Amino acid sequence: MLVCIDLLAVGMGIGLTAPPLTTTLLGTVAAEHAGVASGALNACRQVGGVLGIALFGSLIQTPSAFVSGLHLSALLAGGITGLACLLAWMYIQRKL
């Protein structure tokens, strides 16, 4: 049951952050490059999803390792997300 609650929180977080990030990205490029930017964003999103499933899935490949693998996956994903937030903040500060 705890896993379901955790996954619900992750899904809600993705749902709340994806639209503003997409709007921000497409709002920062020139109109003539919007198609390329949108395509690159979606390609990166798909590749990230595939790599995330493959890498994090390999950590939880056996039933006995599921819980520890899930915890490690969550920590890694949180660390990557934190790094991405820091880089985005630094980029925004530089643009202001």
Gaussian input, Z-matrix of N, CA and C with variables (Angstrom, degrees):
# hf/3-21g

backbone

0 1
 N
 C     1     B1
 C     2     B2     1     A1
 N     3     B3     2     A2     1     D1
 C     4     B4     3     A3     2     D2
 C     5     B5     4     A4     3     D3
 N     6     B6     5     A5     4     D4
 C     7     B7     6     A6     5     D5
 C     8     B8     7     A7     6     D6
 N     9     B9     8     A8     7     D7
 C    10    B10     9     A9     8     D8
 C    11    B11    10    A10     9     D9
 N    12    B12    11    A11    10    D10
 C    13    B13    12    A12    11    D11
 C    14    B14    13    A13    12    D12
 N    15    B15    14    A14    13    D13
 C    16    B16    15    A15    14    D14
 C    17    B17    16    A16    15    D15
 N    18    B18    17    A17    16    D16
 C    19    B19    18    A18    17    D17
 C    20    B20    19    A19    18    D18
 N    21    B21    20    A20    19    D19
 C    22    B22    21    A21    20    D20
 C    23    B23    22    A22    21    D21
 N    24    B24    23    A23    22    D22
 C    25    B25    24    A24    23    D23
 C    26    B26    25    A25    24    D24
 N    27    B27    26    A26    25    D25
 C    28    B28    27    A27    26    D26
 C    29    B29    28    A28    27    D27
 N    30    B30    29    A29    28    D28
 C    31    B31    30    A30    29    D29
 C    32    B32    31    A31    30    D30
 N    33    B33    32    A32    31    D31
 C    34    B34    33    A33    32    D32
 C    35    B35    34    A34    33    D33
 N    36    B36    35    A35    34    D34
 C    37    B37    36    A36    35    D35
 C    38    B38    37    A37    36    D36
 N    39    B39    38    A38    37    D37
 C    40    B40    39    A39    38    D38
 C    41    B41    40    A40    39    D39
 N    42    B42    41    A41    40    D40
 C    43    B43    42    A42    41    D41
 C    44    B44    43    A43    42    D42
 N    45    B45    44    A44    43    D43
 C    46    B46    45    A45    44    D44
 C    47    B47    46    A46    45    D45
 N    48    B48    47    A47    46    D46
 C    49    B49    48    A48    47    D47
 C    50    B50    49    A49    48    D48
 N    51    B51    50    A50    49    D49
 C    52    B52    51    A51    50    D50
 C    53    B53    52    A52    51    D51
 N    54    B54    53    A53    52    D52
 C    55    B55    54    A54    53    D53
 C    56    B56    55    A55    54    D54
 N    57    B57    56    A56    55    D55
 C    58    B58    57    A57    56    D56
 C    59    B59    58    A58    57    D57
 N    60    B60    59    A59    58    D58
 C    61    B61    60    A60    59    D59
 C    62    B62    61    A61    60    D60
 N    63    B63    62    A62    61    D61
 C    64    B64    63    A63    62    D62
 C    65    B65    64    A64    63    D63
 N    66    B66    65    A65    64    D64
 C    67    B67    66    A66    65    D65
 C    68    B68    67    A67    66    D66
 N    69    B69    68    A68    67    D67
 C    70    B70    69    A69    68    D68
 C    71    B71    70    A70    69    D69
 N    72    B72    71    A71    70    D70
 C    73    B73    72    A72    71    D71
 C    74    B74    73    A73    72    D72
 N    75    B75    74    A74    73    D73
 C    76    B76    75    A75    74    D74
 C    77    B77    76    A76    75    D75
 N    78    B78    77    A77    76    D76
 C    79    B79    78    A78    77    D77
 C    80    B80    79    A79    78    D78
 N    81    B81    80    A80    79    D79
 C    82    B82    81    A81    80    D80
 C    83    B83    82    A82    81    D81
 N    84    B84    83    A83    82    D82
 C    85    B85    84    A84    83    D83
 C    86    B86    85    A85    84    D84
 N    87    B87    86    A86    85    D85
 C    88    B88    87    A87    86    D86
 C    89    B89    88    A88    87    D87
 N    90    B90    89    A89    88    D88
 C    91    B91    90    A90    89    D89
 C    92    B92    91    A91    90    D90
 N    93    B93    92    A92    91    D91
 C    94    B94    93    A93    92    D92
 C    95    B95    94    A94    93    D93
 N    96    B96    95    A95    94    D94
 C    97    B97    96    A96    95    D95
 C    98    B98    97    A97    96    D96
 N    99    B99    98    A98    97    D97
 C   100   B100    99    A99    98    D98
 C   101   B101   100   A100    99    D99
 N   102   B102   101   A101   100   D100
 C   103   B103   102   A102   101   D101
 C   104   B104   103   A103   102   D102
 N   105   B105   104   A104   103   D103
 C   106   B106   105   A105   104   D104
 C   107   B107   106   A106   105   D105
 N   108   B108   107   A107   106   D106
 C   109   B109   108   A108   107   D107
 C   110   B110   109   A109   108   D108
 N   111   B111   110   A110   109   D109
 C   112   B112   111   A111   110   D110
 C   113   B113   112   A112   111   D111
 N   114   B114   113   A113   112   D112
 C   115   B115   114   A114   113   D113
 C   116   B116   115   A115   114   D114
 N   117   B117   116   A116   115   D115
 C   118   B118   117   A117   116   D116
 C   119   B119   118   A118   117   D117
 N   120   B120   119   A119   118   D118
 C   121   B121   120   A120   119   D119
 C   122   B122   121   A121   120   D120
 N   123   B123   122   A122   121   D121
 C   124   B124   123   A123   122   D122
 C   125   B125   124   A124   123   D123
 N   126   B126   125   A125   124   D124
 C   127   B127   126   A126   125   D125
 C   128   B128   127   A127   126   D126
 N   129   B129   128   A128   127   D127
 C   130   B130   129   A129   128   D128
 C   131   B131   130   A130   129   D129
 N   132   B132   131   A131   130   D130
 C   133   B133   132   A132   131   D131
 C   134   B134   133   A133   132   D132
 N   135   B135   134   A134   133   D133
 C   136   B136   135   A135   134   D134
 C   137   B137   136   A136   135   D135
 N   138   B138   137   A137   136   D136
 C   139   B139   138   A138   137   D137
 C   140   B140   139   A139   138   D138
 N   141   B141   140   A140   139   D139
 C   142   B142   141   A141   140   D140
 C   143   B143   142   A142   141   D141
 N   144   B144   143   A143   142   D142
 C   145   B145   144   A144   143   D143
 C   146   B146   145   A145   144   D144
 N   147   B147   146   A146   145   D145
 C   148   B148   147   A147   146   D146
 C   149   B149   148   A148   147   D147
 N   150   B150   149   A149   148   D148
 C   151   B151   150   A150   149   D149
 C   152   B152   151   A151   150   D150
 N   153   B153   152   A152   151   D151
 C   154   B154   153   A153   152   D152
 C   155   B155   154   A154   153   D153
 N   156   B156   155   A155   154   D154
 C   157   B157   156   A156   155   D155
 C   158   B158   157   A157   156   D156
 N   159   B159   158   A158   157   D157
 C   160   B160   159   A159   158   D158
 C   161   B161   160   A160   159   D159
 N   162   B162   161   A161   160   D160
 C   163   B163   162   A162   161   D161
 C   164   B164   163   A163   162   D162
 N   165   B165   164   A164   163   D163
 C   166   B166   165   A165   164   D164
 C   167   B167   166   A166   165   D165
 N   168   B168   167   A167   166   D166
 C   169   B169   168   A168   167   D167
 C   170   B170   169   A169   168   D168
 N   171   B171   170   A170   169   D169
 C   172   B172   171   A171   170   D170
 C   173   B173   172   A172   171   D171
 N   174   B174   173   A173   172   D172
 C   175   B175   174   A174   173   D173
 C   176   B176   175   A175   174   D174
 N   177   B177   176   A176   175   D175
 C   178   B178   177   A177   176   D176
 C   179   B179   178   A178   177   D177
 N   180   B180   179   A179   178   D178
 C   181   B181   180   A180   179   D179
 C   182   B182   181   A181   180   D180
 N   183   B183   182   A182   181   D181
 C   184   B184   183   A183   182   D182
 C   185   B185   184   A184   183   D183
 N   186   B186   185   A185   184   D184
 C   187   B187   186   A186   185   D185
 C   188   B188   187   A187   186   D186
 N   189   B189   188   A188   187   D187
 C   190   B190   189   A189   188   D188
 C   191   B191   190   A190   189   D189
 N   192   B192   191   A191   190   D190
 C   193   B193   192   A192   191   D191
 C   194   B194   193   A193   192   D192
 N   195   B195   194   A194   193   D193
 C   196   B196   195   A195   194   D194
 C   197   B197   196   A196   195   D195
 N   198   B198   197   A197   196   D196
 C   199   B199   198   A198   197   D197
 C   200   B200   199   A199   198   D198
 N   201   B201   200   A200   199   D199
 C   202   B202   201   A201   200   D200
 C   203   B203   202   A202   201   D201
 N   204   B204   203   A203   202   D202
 C   205   B205   204   A204   203   D203
 C   206   B206   205   A205   204   D204
 N   207   B207   206   A206   205   D205
 C   208   B208   207   A207   206   D206
 C   209   B209   208   A208   207   D207
 N   210   B210   209   A209   208   D208
 C   211   B211   210   A210   209   D209
 C   212   B212   211   A211   210   D210
 N   213   B213   212   A212   211   D211
 C   214   B214   213   A213   212   D212
 C   215   B215   214   A214   213   D213
 N   216   B216   215   A215   214   D214
 C   217   B217   216   A216   215   D215
 C   218   B218   217   A217   216   D216
 N   219   B219   218   A218   217   D217
 C   220   B220   219   A219   218   D218
 C   221   B221   220   A220   219   D219
 N   222   B222   221   A221   220   D220
 C   223   B223   222   A222   221   D221
 C   224   B224   223   A223   222   D222
 N   225   B225   224   A224   223   D223
 C   226   B226   225   A225   224   D224
 C   227   B227   226   A226   225   D225
 N   228   B228   227   A227   226   D226
 C   229   B229   228   A228   227   D227
 C   230   B230   229   A229   228   D228
 N   231   B231   230   A230   229   D229
 C   232   B232   231   A231   230   D230
 C   233   B233   232   A232   231   D231
 N   234   B234   233   A233   232   D232
 C   235   B235   234   A234   233   D233
 C   236   B236   235   A235   234   D234
 N   237   B237   236   A236   235   D235
 C   238   B238   237   A237   236   D236
 C   239   B239   238   A238   237   D237
 N   240   B240   239   A239   238   D238
 C   241   B241   240   A240   239   D239
 C   242   B242   241   A241   240   D240
 N   243   B243   242   A242   241   D241
 C   244   B244   243   A243   242   D242
 C   245   B245   244   A244   243   D243
 N   246   B246   245   A245   244   D244
 C   247   B247   246   A246   245   D245
 C   248   B248   247   A247   246   D246
 N   249   B249   248   A248   247   D247
 C   250   B250   249   A249   248   D248
 C   251   B251   250   A250   249   D249
 N   252   B252   251   A251   250   D250
 C   253   B253   252   A252   251   D251
 C   254   B254   253   A253   252   D252
 N   255   B255   254   A254   253   D253
 C   256   B256   255   A255   254   D254
 C   257   B257   256   A256   255   D255
 N   258   B258   257   A257   256   D256
 C   259   B259   258   A258   257   D257
 C   260   B260   259   A259   258   D258
 N   261   B261   260   A260   259   D259
 C   262   B262   261   A261   260   D260
 C   263   B263   262   A262   261   D261
 N   264   B264   263   A263   262   D262
 C   265   B265   264   A264   263   D263
 C   266   B266   265   A265   264   D264
 N   267   B267   266   A266   265   D265
 C   268   B268   267   A267   266   D266
 C   269   B269   268   A268   267   D267
 N   270   B270   269   A269   268   D268
 C   271   B271   270   A270   269   D269
 C   272   B272   271   A271   270   D270
 N   273   B273   272   A272   271   D271
 C   274   B274   273   A273   272   D272
 C   275   B275   274   A274   273   D273
 N   276   B276   275   A275   274   D274
 C   277   B277   276   A276   275   D275
 C   278   B278   277   A277   276   D276
 N   279   B279   278   A278   277   D277
 C   280   B280   279   A279   278   D278
 C   281   B281   280   A280   279   D279
 N   282   B282   281   A281   280   D280
 C   283   B283   282   A282   281   D281
 C   284   B284   283   A283   282   D282
 N   285   B285   284   A284   283   D283
 C   286   B286   285   A285   284   D284
 C   287   B287   286   A286   285   D285

   B1=1.4483
   B2=1.5322
   B3=1.3323
   B4=1.4599
   B5=1.5264
   B6=1.3329
   B7=1.4621
   B8=1.5238
   B9=1.3271
   B10=1.4660
   B11=1.5237
   B12=1.3121
   B13=1.4642
   B14=1.5245
   B15=1.3231
   B16=1.4674
   B17=1.5222
   B18=1.3271
   B19=1.4600
   B20=1.5266
   B21=1.3130
   B22=1.4601
   B23=1.5284
   B24=1.3252
   B25=1.4708
   B26=1.5260
   B27=1.3219
   B28=1.4673
   B29=1.5250
   B30=1.3148
   B31=1.4600
   B32=1.5192
   B33=1.3172
   B34=1.4644
   B35=1.5260
   B36=1.3212
   B37=1.4641
   B38=1.5151
   B39=1.3167
   B40=1.4651
   B41=1.5193
   B42=1.3179
   B43=1.4585
   B44=1.5173
   B45=1.3222
   B46=1.4620
   B47=1.5270
   B48=1.3279
   B49=1.4629
   B50=1.5208
   B51=1.3188
   B52=1.4647
   B53=1.5323
   B54=1.3293
   B55=1.4752
   B56=1.5313
   B57=1.3523
   B58=1.4690
   B59=1.5289
   B60=1.3332
   B61=1.4622
   B62=1.5224
   B63=1.3249
   B64=1.4619
   B65=1.5223
   B66=1.3171
   B67=1.4657
   B68=1.5223
   B69=1.3200
   B70=1.4623
   B71=1.5194
   B72=1.3227
   B73=1.4622
   B74=1.5140
   B75=1.3182
   B76=1.4567
   B77=1.5212
   B78=1.3226
   B79=1.4572
   B80=1.5138
   B81=1.3254
   B82=1.4676
   B83=1.5219
   B84=1.3239
   B85=1.4640
   B86=1.5232
   B87=1.3075
   B88=1.4645
   B89=1.5291
   B90=1.3175
   B91=1.4695
   B92=1.5263
   B93=1.3119
   B94=1.4712
   B95=1.5292
   B96=1.3276
   B97=1.4628
   B98=1.5270
   B99=1.3221
   B100=1.4690
   B101=1.5245
   B102=1.3170
   B103=1.4683
   B104=1.5199
   B105=1.3234
   B106=1.4621
   B107=1.5273
   B108=1.3251
   B109=1.4673
   B110=1.5217
   B111=1.3213
   B112=1.4612
   B113=1.5216
   B114=1.3231
   B115=1.4617
   B116=1.5197
   B117=1.3358
   B118=1.4655
   B119=1.5213
   B120=1.3296
   B121=1.4614
   B122=1.5217
   B123=1.3127
   B124=1.4632
   B125=1.5236
   B126=1.3340
   B127=1.4655
   B128=1.5285
   B129=1.3280
   B130=1.4712
   B131=1.5191
   B132=1.3233
   B133=1.4644
   B134=1.5333
   B135=1.3262
   B136=1.4605
   B137=1.5320
   B138=1.3315
   B139=1.4668
   B140=1.5227
   B141=1.3245
   B142=1.4623
   B143=1.5107
   B144=1.3258
   B145=1.4622
   B146=1.5126
   B147=1.3219
   B148=1.4657
   B149=1.5247
   B150=1.3261
   B151=1.4649
   B152=1.5205
   B153=1.3258
   B154=1.4639
   B155=1.5142
   B156=1.3168
   B157=1.4633
   B158=1.5203
   B159=1.3272
   B160=1.4659
   B161=1.5272
   B162=1.3244
   B163=1.4652
   B164=1.5221
   B165=1.3242
   B166=1.4561
   B167=1.5194
   B168=1.3286
   B169=1.4636
   B170=1.5143
   B171=1.3265
   B172=1.4629
   B173=1.5305
   B174=1.3249
   B175=1.4631
   B176=1.5240
   B177=1.3197
   B178=1.4678
   B179=1.5236
   B180=1.3233
   B181=1.4524
   B182=1.5248
   B183=1.3012
   B184=1.4644
   B185=1.5250
   B186=1.3302
   B187=1.4687
   B188=1.5282
   B189=1.3209
   B190=1.4699
   B191=1.5254
   B192=1.3151
   B193=1.4621
   B194=1.5238
   B195=1.3331
   B196=1.4625
   B197=1.5252
   B198=1.3207
   B199=1.4662
   B200=1.5219
   B201=1.3270
   B202=1.4661
   B203=1.5265
   B204=1.3250
   B205=1.4633
   B206=1.5143
   B207=1.3284
   B208=1.4595
   B209=1.5256
   B210=1.3204
   B211=1.4681
   B212=1.5294
   B213=1.3241
   B214=1.4618
   B215=1.5260
   B216=1.3307
   B217=1.4656
   B218=1.5185
   B219=1.3259
   B220=1.4624
   B221=1.5288
   B222=1.3204
   B223=1.4652
   B224=1.5261
   B225=1.3298
   B226=1.4629
   B227=1.5236
   B228=1.3233
   B229=1.4642
   B230=1.5244
   B231=1.3245
   B232=1.4601
   B233=1.5168
   B234=1.3217
   B235=1.4600
   B236=1.5169
   B237=1.3230
   B238=1.4639
   B239=1.5223
   B240=1.3271
   B241=1.4643
   B242=1.5239
   B243=1.3228
   B244=1.4572
   B245=1.5201
   B246=1.3227
   B247=1.4589
   B248=1.5240
   B249=1.3289
   B250=1.4621
   B251=1.5255
   B252=1.3274
   B253=1.4703
   B254=1.5193
   B255=1.3162
   B256=1.4597
   B257=1.5272
   B258=1.3255
   B259=1.4615
   B260=1.5235
   B261=1.3313
   B262=1.4651
   B263=1.5207
   B264=1.3284
   B265=1.4626
   B266=1.5266
   B267=1.3343
   B268=1.4608
   B269=1.5272
   B270=1.3171
   B271=1.4620
   B272=1.5248
   B273=1.3298
   B274=1.4653
   B275=1.5233
   B276=1.3321
   B277=1.4579
   B278=1.5247
   B279=1.3109
   B280=1.4581
   B281=1.5309
   B282=1.3453
   B283=1.4614
   B284=1.5270
   B285=1.3432
   B286=1.4734
   B287=1.4726
   A1=111.22
   A2=116.45
   A3=120.22
   A4=110.94
   A5=116.89
   A6=120.73
   A7=109.86
   A8=117.29
   A9=121.02
   A10=111.19
   A11=116.73
   A12=120.71
   A13=110.05
   A14=116.46
   A15=120.26
   A16=111.32
   A17=116.54
   A18=120.09
   A19=111.54
   A20=117.47
   A21=120.99
   A22=110.12
   A23=116.44
   A24=120.37
   A25=110.96
   A26=117.07
   A27=120.56
   A28=110.13
   A29=116.58
   A30=120.43
   A31=112.68
   A32=116.26
   A33=119.60
   A34=110.88
   A35=116.33
   A36=119.50
   A37=112.11
   A38=116.18
   A39=119.81
   A40=110.07
   A41=116.21
   A42=120.16
   A43=113.53
   A44=116.70
   A45=120.43
   A46=113.24
   A47=117.73
   A48=119.44
   A49=114.12
   A50=118.83
   A51=120.65
   A52=113.12
   A53=120.93
   A54=118.94
   A55=114.41
   A56=120.10
   A57=117.71
   A58=112.89
   A59=117.06
   A60=118.98
   A61=111.11
   A62=116.75
   A63=120.78
   A64=110.35
   A65=116.88
   A66=121.39
   A67=110.93
   A68=116.87
   A69=120.91
   A70=111.04
   A71=116.60
   A72=119.97
   A73=110.93
   A74=116.82
   A75=119.38
   A76=112.20
   A77=117.27
   A78=120.26
   A79=113.77
   A80=117.28
   A81=119.99
   A82=113.62
   A83=117.64
   A84=119.88
   A85=109.59
   A86=115.50
   A87=120.37
   A88=109.59
   A89=116.27
   A90=121.46
   A91=111.83
   A92=117.48
   A93=119.57
   A94=112.73
   A95=117.82
   A96=121.72
   A97=112.65
   A98=117.18
   A99=120.45
   A100=111.82
   A101=117.96
   A102=120.72
   A103=111.94
   A104=116.54
   A105=120.74
   A106=110.23
   A107=116.57
   A108=120.15
   A109=111.05
   A110=116.71
   A111=120.36
   A112=111.12
   A113=116.58
   A114=120.42
   A115=112.42
   A116=116.20
   A117=119.81
   A118=110.95
   A119=116.87
   A120=120.73
   A121=110.80
   A122=116.70
   A123=119.57
   A124=112.18
   A125=117.43
   A126=119.75
   A127=110.67
   A128=116.62
   A129=120.11
   A130=111.29
   A131=116.93
   A132=120.79
   A133=110.44
   A134=116.96
   A135=120.61
   A136=111.25
   A137=116.83
   A138=120.28
   A139=110.25
   A140=117.20
   A141=120.52
   A142=112.22
   A143=116.66
   A144=120.33
   A145=112.31
   A146=116.20
   A147=120.41
   A148=110.98
   A149=116.61
   A150=119.48
   A151=111.54
   A152=116.66
   A153=119.86
   A154=112.05
   A155=116.61
   A156=120.10
   A157=110.57
   A158=116.97
   A159=119.87
   A160=111.75
   A161=116.83
   A162=119.84
   A163=112.20
   A164=116.82
   A165=119.42
   A166=111.22
   A167=116.86
   A168=120.00
   A169=112.21
   A170=116.73
   A171=119.29
   A172=111.72
   A173=116.86
   A174=120.03
   A175=112.59
   A176=117.17
   A177=120.44
   A178=110.68
   A179=117.31
   A180=121.09
   A181=114.31
   A182=119.31
   A183=120.62
   A184=109.22
   A185=117.47
   A186=119.25
   A187=113.38
   A188=116.99
   A189=118.77
   A190=112.04
   A191=116.60
   A192=120.17
   A193=112.18
   A194=117.43
   A195=120.41
   A196=112.65
   A197=117.10
   A198=120.20
   A199=111.03
   A200=117.29
   A201=118.63
   A202=110.75
   A203=116.92
   A204=119.97
   A205=112.29
   A206=116.09
   A207=119.96
   A208=110.86
   A209=116.52
   A210=119.90
   A211=110.91
   A212=116.64
   A213=120.08
   A214=110.83
   A215=116.25
   A216=119.96
   A217=111.18
   A218=116.85
   A219=120.59
   A220=111.03
   A221=116.99
   A222=119.89
   A223=111.59
   A224=116.24
   A225=119.73
   A226=111.15
   A227=116.42
   A228=120.05
   A229=110.64
   A230=117.08
   A231=120.40
   A232=112.08
   A233=116.36
   A234=120.09
   A235=112.51
   A236=116.57
   A237=120.81
   A238=110.18
   A239=116.45
   A240=120.39
   A241=110.91
   A242=117.16
   A243=120.61
   A244=111.86
   A245=116.70
   A246=120.86
   A247=110.81
   A248=116.65
   A249=120.26
   A250=111.15
   A251=117.19
   A252=120.66
   A253=110.90
   A254=116.97
   A255=120.92
   A256=110.96
   A257=117.02
   A258=120.57
   A259=111.35
   A260=116.96
   A261=120.16
   A262=110.59
   A263=117.02
   A264=120.78
   A265=110.75
   A266=116.66
   A267=120.41
   A268=110.62
   A269=116.75
   A270=120.99
   A271=110.62
   A272=116.39
   A273=120.56
   A274=110.44
   A275=117.87
   A276=121.17
   A277=111.31
   A278=116.38
   A279=120.64
   A280=110.95
   A281=116.46
   A282=120.71
   A283=112.40
   A284=117.31
   A285=119.95
   A286=110.82
   D1=-38.20
   D2=179.41
   D3=-63.14
   D4=-35.76
   D5=178.59
   D6=-63.04
   D7=-41.20
   D8=179.16
   D9=-61.81
   D10=-40.60
   D11=179.20
   D12=-66.32
   D13=-42.32
   D14=178.07
   D15=-62.12
   D16=-45.89
   D17=-179.27
   D18=-67.14
   D19=-33.21
   D20=175.37
   D21=-63.47
   D22=-42.47
   D23=178.53
   D24=-63.66
   D25=-40.68
   D26=178.43
   D27=-63.72
   D28=-46.50
   D29=179.72
   D30=-61.42
   D31=-40.52
   D32=177.99
   D33=-66.82
   D34=-38.82
   D35=178.25
   D36=-63.53
   D37=-42.54
   D38=177.89
   D39=-65.04
   D40=-42.75
   D41=179.72
   D42=-63.36
   D43=-32.31
   D44=179.92
   D45=-83.05
   D46=-23.72
   D47=-176.89
   D48=-98.49
   D49=-28.28
   D50=-175.66
   D51=-62.60
   D52=-48.52
   D53=-179.46
   D54=-61.78
   D55=-44.61
   D56=177.90
   D57=-65.20
   D58=-35.44
   D59=178.30
   D60=-65.78
   D61=-40.57
   D62=178.03
   D63=-64.19
   D64=-44.56
   D65=178.86
   D66=-62.10
   D67=-42.14
   D68=179.37
   D69=-63.59
   D70=-45.49
   D71=-179.58
   D72=-61.98
   D73=-50.27
   D74=-176.40
   D75=-71.11
   D76=-21.62
   D77=176.86
   D78=-79.03
   D79=-14.40
   D80=-177.51
   D81=-98.27
   D82=-5.09
   D83=-180.00
   D84=-105.23
   D85=155.59
   D86=177.32
   D87=-65.63
   D88=153.20
   D89=-175.82
   D90=-58.27
   D91=-36.71
   D92=-178.51
   D93=-71.96
   D94=-14.61
   D95=178.45
   D96=-105.62
   D97=5.46
   D98=-176.49
   D99=-62.84
   D100=-38.07
   D101=179.27
   D102=-64.86
   D103=-43.40
   D104=178.93
   D105=-66.24
   D106=-42.34
   D107=179.51
   D108=-64.00
   D109=-41.86
   D110=178.76
   D111=-64.67
   D112=-42.35
   D113=177.84
   D114=-64.23
   D115=-42.24
   D116=178.70
   D117=-65.35
   D118=-40.65
   D119=178.14
   D120=-60.64
   D121=-48.40
   D122=-178.49
   D123=-67.97
   D124=-36.32
   D125=176.72
   D126=-64.26
   D127=-44.68
   D128=178.45
   D129=-64.65
   D130=-37.68
   D131=178.59
   D132=-63.85
   D133=-41.96
   D134=-179.95
   D135=-68.73
   D136=-44.05
   D137=178.92
   D138=-63.76
   D139=-41.39
   D140=177.38
   D141=-61.59
   D142=-40.33
   D143=177.72
   D144=-64.24
   D145=-43.50
   D146=179.58
   D147=-65.10
   D148=-46.54
   D149=179.60
   D150=-65.79
   D151=-38.76
   D152=178.35
   D153=-62.09
   D154=-45.18
   D155=178.46
   D156=-63.85
   D157=-43.18
   D158=-178.73
   D159=-66.05
   D160=-47.48
   D161=-176.93
   D162=-70.41
   D163=-49.38
   D164=-178.37
   D165=-72.09
   D166=-30.59
   D167=176.09
   D168=-65.48
   D169=-33.15
   D170=178.88
   D171=-68.84
   D172=-23.06
   D173=178.88
   D174=-76.14
   D175=-21.09
   D176=-176.25
   D177=-121.62
   D178=40.53
   D179=-173.62
   D180=-77.60
   D181=-18.22
   D182=177.55
   D183=-115.43
   D184=148.13
   D185=-178.73
   D186=-58.26
   D187=-36.03
   D188=-178.71
   D189=-70.94
   D190=-25.00
   D191=-178.78
   D192=-95.13
   D193=4.24
   D194=-174.19
   D195=-60.01
   D196=-51.20
   D197=-175.18
   D198=-66.79
   D199=-46.93
   D200=-179.96
   D201=-66.75
   D202=-36.78
   D203=177.05
   D204=-66.73
   D205=-37.47
   D206=178.11
   D207=-65.89
   D208=-40.46
   D209=177.26
   D210=-64.12
   D211=-44.49
   D212=178.79
   D213=-63.77
   D214=-41.70
   D215=178.16
   D216=-61.02
   D217=-42.96
   D218=179.45
   D219=-64.51
   D220=-40.47
   D221=178.11
   D222=-64.86
   D223=-43.57
   D224=178.52
   D225=-63.83
   D226=-45.35
   D227=179.47
   D228=-63.06
   D229=-40.25
   D230=177.51
   D231=-64.32
   D232=-40.97
   D233=177.78
   D234=-64.21
   D235=-43.28
   D236=178.15
   D237=-64.48
   D238=-41.51
   D239=178.44
   D240=-64.14
   D241=-42.43
   D242=177.55
   D243=-61.70
   D244=-41.85
   D245=177.60
   D246=-63.57
   D247=-42.45
   D248=178.40
   D249=-63.28
   D250=-39.44
   D251=177.45
   D252=-64.21
   D253=-41.94
   D254=178.48
   D255=-62.76
   D256=-45.16
   D257=178.85
   D258=-63.81
   D259=-40.55
   D260=178.14
   D261=-64.04
   D262=-42.24
   D263=178.92
   D264=-62.65
   D265=-43.02
   D266=178.84
   D267=-63.29
   D268=-39.49
   D269=179.16
   D270=-64.94
   D271=-43.53
   D272=179.93
   D273=-64.54
   D274=-41.47
   D275=179.27
   D276=-63.18
   D277=-35.75
   D278=-179.98
   D279=-70.37
   D280=-33.75
   D281=-179.07
   D282=-75.08
   D283=-25.06
   D284=-177.76
   D285=-76.35

